[in-house]
Amino acid sequence: MQTSVLSADGALFVATPEARVVEEIGAGDGFAGAYIAAMLSGYEPRARLSAGHARAALVLQTTGDYYVDTAETPLLPELPDARSR
């Protein structure tokens, strides 16, 4: 599987990483929330998709609608070179 971003610059595709699936509920919301948070934080499109994947993978590994953040699982993964500003 993969996700994509379409823009005036063309299409960008990022492969979906493997995740241990416990329950699917909330994974799409987790992806969208992390993607938007990364966008608002100034990350480039590839990093936004990666942040969405990382959050969705965490949500897939738990029961319920969301994954609770802890110090070990921040909202955005460490992507120091991915900021556009």
Phi, psi and omega in degrees: 000161177205163173241162182217158174233130177251134179212181177298337179277353181119198182255143176238127180244135178231126181294145178278126180288157177288146178214146175283117185266119173260316179204140184272344185299128175092351183296319179294319177296319178298317178300310183298317180298316180290322177300312181295319178299318179293321178297313181292339178271001175091015180283150176290161183306317181299318179291326177298314178297319179297319178296318177298316178299316182299316180291316179299320179298321178294317181295323180297337185267011181223167174265153180102185186271350184206165177251129182280127178292141171228179178299331181278344183228076179292161180303315180247137176292163178290113180226063190298332183261012187257002182282142181271346180247000000 
